[in-house]
Amino acid sequence: MTDTRPTSPAPARATRRQVVAGLGAAMVAPLVGAQPALRELSIPISSTSFATASVRAAELLGCFTRQGLAVKFPVLGTGNTLSAALISGSAPVVLGGSGEQVAAWARGQRILTLTNVYWGLAASIILAKDVADRTGVSRTAPVRDRLKALDGLLIAVPSATSTYTNSFKGAAEAVGAKMRFTYMAQPAMVAALESGAIQGYSAGAPFWGSQVARGRAVVWVSGPKGELPVENTPASITSFHVMASFAEANPGLMKQIVDAYRDFSSILEKSPDQVKAALGKLYPDVDPATLEVLFNAERDAWKYRPVTAANMKHEVDFMRLSGTDIPGLDKIDPAAMYYAPR
């Protein structure tokens, strides 16, 4: 599927200092005057891509309110920034990636997966059209050939430990290709490609939509289409993450968050038009026909499924196969990496 939608403009972003400073005071405070009283909770996210669309749609659909929570999703930058906020205690809950979680566990920092909100890989490699043309490789060539063509190209990725990085890094290196990486938040990648500062980037929808629609860029390798080998595809790329100590001290809040997401998953299954309407509000610049196509392509990735030790083992193995230098991977117990109510 070729995506021809325009990109949705990113919302105004607070600085990291402003967001983190406000998190501690407002994170779990009761909302004054609410009947019944709601517990206020800010859950930082890295971007407004489709990888975080399900939880933001759940908020619009009242799933969190029905569980007694008033939730906000401030954009805080890359996955590494989110992990730092979680580890420092600035944010008790974030929407993070498995790569950062595995790296934290290797350092002895116990970040737990509460529940996954996007199963599989949401990112694609996007190349500037002129760069793609110069490779001499067709966009419909076998994936192996397209991966080989990435050798030596400068590709923007969110961070060294991001699944958006290591999925493609591991797959490319398996066929002898080595990309050069530079790190930036997804919204900044679009302008960097336009200016020629980079040759391509790894990002999720909707950021690359406008460039592809205008013929300025092409989708080179697609994660959502399952073009990468299983071993180079994470079990999940977005999850509710909490520190183990906070989860153990707040089992009621953990249940509220999980139940809210299960409520969303039920609506997704039984009343998909309600979810599509919420997505229309989140992405007002995406035309209805394109949104319908995207919804049908990605809805299964948003469904609630219980997290298992096998899922977490896959995440550890995925990071190991990516070739990323993370000392301490062998000491991680996958069964301890997810939240299990006691």
N, C-alpha and C positions, 0 to 999 in steps of 0.2 A: 504493500500500500504506500502510495506516495502522498505525503501530507502537504496540502496546499493552503492551510489556514494561516491567517495572519497571527502574529504573536500578540499575546495580551500584554498591555503595558504593566510593568511592575509597580506595585504600590509604593508609596513613599516609605523610605526605610529610615529607621532611627539608627544612630551610631551605636556601635557595640557598647560603648561606655554608658550611653543613655538607657539602652535596653537592660543591660545587666544591673545597673544601679536601681532600676525600678522593679526588677524581678523579685528581689528579696522581700520587699515590703508588701507586694500585691499578690505573691505567688499562691498562698493558700489561705488568704484572709476571707472571713465571711463578708458577703455583700450586704451592706447596711440597708435596711428598709425593704429587702426582698421578702416576698411572702409566697411560699416559705423561703427561709434564708438559703441562699445559694453560696457554695464555697467557690471563691474566686481562684482561678488557676491559669497561669500563663505558661504555655508550652512552646518554647522556641523551636523554629524550623529553619532550615537552610535556604529554602526558596519556595516560590509559589508554583512549582512545576506540578505535573500530574502525579508525581510520587507522593505529594502531600495533599492532593485534592480530596481524597476520601475523608480525612478528618475534618477538613474545612467545610466540606459538604455536610458532614454529620453535625457540625455546630449549627449550620443554617437550618437543618431539619429538626433541631431541638433535641437531639439524642443526648447531649451532655446535660442540658437543662433538666430533662426527665430523670437524670441520675443525681440531681442536686448540685450541678457544677455550672459555673459561669466561666467559659473558657475563651482565651485569646491565644493567637498564634503569631507572636512577633517574629519577624525575619532577622536572624542573627548571623548569617553568613555561612561559612563552610562547615562541614562535619566536624573538623578539628575544633572549631570555635565552640560548637555545641557540646562536644565532649569536655572541653575545658570548663565550660559553665557548669556542667553536671558534676564534674569531679571537685570543683571549687566550692560547690554548694550554692552557687548563685541561682541555679535552676534545679529544682528537685525532679523534674520530668522534662525530657526533650524528645523530639522526633529525630532519631539518629540513624546512621548506617552501620551495617555489620562490620565493615572494615575497621572503623574507629573503635568499635566495641572489642573486637579481637585484639587489636593493638593495645588497648587499655588492659585487658586481662593478662596479656603477656608481661605487662609492667606491674601486675599485682593489684590493679584497680578494678573492683568488682562491679561492672556495669551490667545490669540485667535487662534482658528483653522481656517486656511486659506482654506485648502482643505485636505481631507484624501487621502493617497496614498497606504494604505493597509487596506482593510475592513476585519473585523473579527480578529481571533487570529492566529498568525503565529507560536507560540511556541508549543513545546511538552515537556513532562517530559521524560528525558532520565535517565535510571538507569544502573549502572554497571551490567554486566551479572551475576556475582556471587551474587550481592545483590538481583537482581530480582529472582534468583533461590532460595535464602534463604527465600523469602517471602512465598513460598509454594502456590502462586497464579499464575495461568496460564496467559500468555500474551493475551490470547483470552477470558479471563473471563469477565463478565459484568464490565462496567466501574466503577460501585459502589464498586465492590470488589477490583479492582485495586487501587482505591482511598483510601480505607480503609488500604491497604497494605503499604501506604506511612507513616503511623503513626510512629513518632519517627525518621524517616530517616533525615539525614543531606543533604539538597538540596541547591545547589548554584543558586542564582537568581540575576538579575541585580541590583535591589534596592528594598526598602520596599514599594515604591509606584508604581512600574512597573506593567503593566498589565500582564507581563510574570510571576509575582509573584502572584498577587491577583486573577487571573482566577483560578489557581490550589489551592491556599490557601482557597478561599471561597468554592469551590466544595468539597475539602477534609474535611474541618471542618463541612460541612453540613451532612457528613456521620460519623462524630465522629473521624476523623483522624487529627492529628496535626503534621505538619512537623517542623523540625528545619531548620532555614535559615542562610546562610552565603552569603555575597554580593561580587560580582566580575563581571567584564566585560565578555561578552560571549566568546571571544577567549581564555580567561584564564581558562574557565571551563573544556575544553578538557584535558589539562595537569593536572589539579587538580583531575579529575576522574582517570586518568592513575596512578597517584601517590598514590591514596587511601585517599587523603585528604578530599574528599567528597564522598557521596554514589550515588548522582545523580545531575541533573541540569535541569533548564528550559531554553531552547534556541530554536532559529529558524534555518532553513536550511541556509547554508550548513555545519555549524560547527560540527554537530554530525555525518555527513555522514560516515566519515572514520572509526570511532569507531564502528558504527553499522555494516558496511561492513566487518570489521575484526573480528566481533563476540565479541568485548570487551564490548559492550553496547547494550541495547535494547530500542526501543521506547515503553514507558510504557503507556502514555496517550497522544493522538494526538489532538492538537488544530486545525490544518488545516482540519482534517477529521470531525470536529464538534462533538467530543466525549463528550464535556462538555455541561451542561444545558445552555439554552439561558441566564439565569440570571447571569451566571458566565463567559459569553463571551462578551468582549467589542464590541462596534459598529466598532471600528477601533483601530489598535495598532500603526500606524505611520501616522503622519500628518505634514504638514507645519505649524509651530507655529510662531506667531509674538506677540509682546506686542501691546496692543490696541492703545497706544499713537503713536507708530511707524506706524501702519497700517493706522491710521487716517491721518497722515502727509504725507503718501506715497501711495496714491491710485493707481497711475500709475504703480508702482513697483508691487503692489499686483495683478493688472490685468495681468501684464506680466507673473508672476509666475503661476497663475491659467490658463492662456491661453496656456502656455507651456505644462502644464500637460494635458490639454484637447487635445492638439495636439498629445501627446503620446498616450492617450486613443483611439484616432481616428486611429492611426497607428496600435495599438494593435488589434482593431476590423477589420480593412480593410486589413492590411498587416502583419499578425502575424509572418511570416518568417523573416521580418526585425527585429522584437523584439527578436526572438530566436537567430538571428545572433549576436545581441548586447549582449545578455546574454552569448553567447559562449565566447565573448571577456572578459566579467566580471568574468567568472568562467571557465578558460581554462582547469582546471583539472577535470571537470565534463564531462563524456563521453556523446556523442550526444544522445544516447538512454535514458539515465537517465535524461538528460536535457529536452527531449521531454515530459517525464512523469511528471516531476516537473512543466514544463510550463503549461501543460493542467490542472494540479491540482490547480495551484495558479493564473492563469491569471485573473479569475473573481475578485479576491481580489484587483487587480491593476486598475480596470476600474474607470473612473471618474464618480462620482455621487455628486450632490449638497448636502452640509451638511445642516441638519435641526435641529430645536430646539428639536425634538423628539430624534435625534441621541445623542445630548448632554445630554439630560435628562437620557438616557440610561447609559451614561458614569458615571454620578453622582450616579445613583442607583446602578450601578455595583460596584463602590468603597464602597458604604454604605454596600452592601451585603457581601463584601469581609471580613468584620470584622476589617479592618484596622482602627486604631484610628486616625481619622482626624476631629478635632473640627471645626465647622463652615460649615459643608456640607449643613445644612438646609437653610443657608442664600444665597446659590448660585442660580442665575437665569440662567438656561440653555440657554434661548434665547439670552443671552448676551455673550455667550462663543464662538461664531463663527463670522467670518468676513462677513458682509453684505455691499456691495458697496452702497454708498449713492449718 
